[in-house]
């Protein structure tokens, strides 16, 4: 939640956006400081992204998925496994794009 959906919303106001965020404090902070509020075009799901992409109702739904999941220690372990990426790719429509923001430290 933050710059990516805000930029997409500004550039493509007719785009439907689903945001998946595990931490309710992040959702609350975004609503307060970044004007990230839900409406008919943007939905915020308080959920675990690794579980969200497993749901059958998400299959072949998205044209674009931006994976931007990290915390203070880097990329959480659940995103180090092939299963997450297979599930996420299954959420894309044919020809859809999956973009990953990789972050790492020198310790990884």
N, C-alpha and C positions, 0 to 999 in steps of 0.2 A: 504494500500500500504506500503510495507516495508519488514519486516523479513519473514512473512508467505509466500507470493508469491515468494520471492527470494529463500527461502529454498526449496519450492516445485520445483521451476525451476532448482535448482542445483541438487536435488536428482532425479528428473524425467524430464529430458530435453525434452522428447517427449510428455509431458502432455500439453493439451490445458488449458489455464487459462483465465478466465474472472474476471476482477476486477471492482467493482462498487464503485465509490467514488463521494460524493456530492460536495466536496470543491475543486475547481480548483487550489487553492494554494497548497493543499496537492499533487495533481497530478504533478504540476510543481516542487515542492520540491523533490518528489520521482525521477523524471526524472533527476534532477540535482545532487542529493546527494546519491541516492541508485541505480542508473543505471536501473531504471524501465522504460523501453521504450517498446512500442508496436512492435510486429512483427507477423509473421504468427501463432505463438503459444500463444501469450499473447495479449489480448485486454483489454484496459482500457476504461470503460464507465463512463463518467461524468454524473451521474444520482443519483436520490434518490433510495436507495435500496428497500424501501417499495413500491415504484411504479414499479421498475424494475421487481420484482418477480410477479407482477400482469399481465404482458404481456403474452398473450397466446403463443407466439413463444418461451417462456422460459420453457413451461410445459414439464416435463419428459425429460429434457435435460442433467442434471448434475449427475455425480456419487458422487460428494462431494461438499457441500456448507459449507464454514466456515463463520460464522456470527461473525464479530469482529467490531461491530459498537458502538462507544462511543465517547463522547466529554469530555470537562473539567468538566462538571457537572455530568457525568455518562452516563447511557444508555438513549438516547433520548426517549421521551414519545411515539412516534409512534411504538417503539419496545416493549412497555409494553402491547400490545394488541394481542389477539389470532389471529386476521385476518392476521397479518404479517406472523406468523408462519405457518398457514394453506397455505397461498400463497407460502411461501418458500418451504414447504414440497412438494407441487404440482410440483415444479421445478425439483425434484429428479427423477431419473430413478428408477425402482423397485430395491430394495436392496441398494439404495444410502444412504449416511451418511450426517447428518446435525450436525455440530459441533458449539457450542455457547461459545464464550468467555464472561463470565460474569464479570463485574466490578461493584463495588458498593462502597459507602462511609459509614461511620458510621452514617451519617445523613439519609440514606435511610431506 
